[in-house]
Amino acid sequence: MLLIVDIDGTISDNNHRRHIQDSIRYYESSREDGVNEGVVKYIQSVRAEDDDVLLVFITTRPAYYKGSDGTRVNYYKQTKQWLHEHGLHAHELSMRDDRSCDQSLSRQEEKVCRAVKLVLEHLNDRDIVYIDDDTRVVEAMRKRCPTVTFRVPHPDGYLTGECCDRP
């Protein structure tokens, strides 16, 4: 199985920073995120049933950004550290690279392009499950990849097979 899991609002509990409008402050405060236990339990149960699961975390977070003090911050490294601290080990971490991505695309559209590429790489040899809390991303993926199973975290923490709006 290929299991693609979004980070912000899906595997991470980012409720404490959803109100932050400034992207630098938003990313910097992600270090304080907890985990969504319902999604973690789902990942653990899938891995317990299938020892050949390819787990990929995907996000609209940039791999690098300019911090509040003006220095360039390696956000890829910080995100890997957060995942490690929470026992979330994956085969791949897919982040936005502003140096190489199409700047005309929104963050969500660019993430969908990366996710579709992953799906196409494994379409013929694995079942594929995609988990994301962003209904815009799920709907865009559903149109491009109708054979993929989609799951959306419910605001109460459990997973549903349907899109649901977050509060």
Secondary structure in CASP SS format (residue, H / E / C, confidence):
PFRMAT SS
TARGET T0000
AUTHOR 0000-0000-0000
METHOD secondary structure of the structure
MODEL  1
M C 1.00
L E 1.00
L E 1.00
I E 1.00
V E 1.00
D E 1.00
I C 1.00
D E 1.00
G C 1.00
T C 1.00
I C 1.00
S E 1.00
D E 1.00
N C 1.00
N H 1.00
H H 1.00
R H 1.00
R C 1.00
H C 1.00
I C 1.00
Q C 1.00
D C 1.00
S H 1.00
I H 1.00
R H 1.00
Y H 1.00
Y H 1.00
E H 1.00
S H 1.00
S H 1.00
R H 1.00
E H 1.00
D C 1.00
G E 1.00
V E 1.00
N C 1.00
E H 1.00
G H 1.00
V H 1.00
V H 1.00
K H 1.00
Y H 1.00
I H 1.00
Q H 1.00
S H 1.00
V H 1.00
R H 1.00
A H 1.00
E H 1.00
D C 1.00
D C 1.00
D C 1.00
V C 1.00
L E 1.00
L E 1.00
V E 1.00
F E 1.00
I E 1.00
T E 1.00
T E 1.00
R E 1.00
P E 1.00
A C 1.00
Y E 1.00
Y E 1.00
K E 1.00
G C 1.00
S C 1.00
D C 1.00
G C 1.00
T C 1.00
R E 1.00
V E 1.00
N E 1.00
Y H 1.00
Y H 1.00
K H 1.00
Q H 1.00
T H 1.00
K H 1.00
Q H 1.00
W H 1.00
L H 1.00
H H 1.00
E H 1.00
H C 1.00
G C 1.00
L C 1.00
H C 1.00
A C 1.00
H C 1.00
E E 1.00
L E 1.00
S E 1.00
M E 1.00
R E 1.00
D C 1.00
D C 1.00
R C 1.00
S C 1.00
C C 1.00
D C 1.00
Q C 1.00
S C 1.00
L C 1.00
S C 1.00
R H 1.00
Q H 1.00
E H 1.00
E H 1.00
K H 1.00
V H 1.00
C H 1.00
R H 1.00
A H 1.00
V H 1.00
K H 1.00
L H 1.00
V H 1.00
L H 1.00
E H 1.00
H H 1.00
L C 1.00
N C 1.00
D C 1.00
R C 1.00
D C 1.00
I E 1.00
V E 1.00
Y E 1.00
I E 1.00
D C 1.00
D C 1.00
D C 1.00
T H 1.00
R H 1.00
V H 1.00
V H 1.00
E H 1.00
A H 1.00
M H 1.00
R H 1.00
K H 1.00
R H 1.00
C C 1.00
P C 1.00
T C 1.00
V C 1.00
T E 1.00
F E 1.00
R E 1.00
V E 1.00
P E 1.00
H C 1.00
P C 1.00
D C 1.00
G C 1.00
Y C 1.00
L E 1.00
T E 1.00
G C 1.00
E C 1.00
C C 1.00
C C 1.00
D C 1.00
R C 1.00
P C 1.00
END
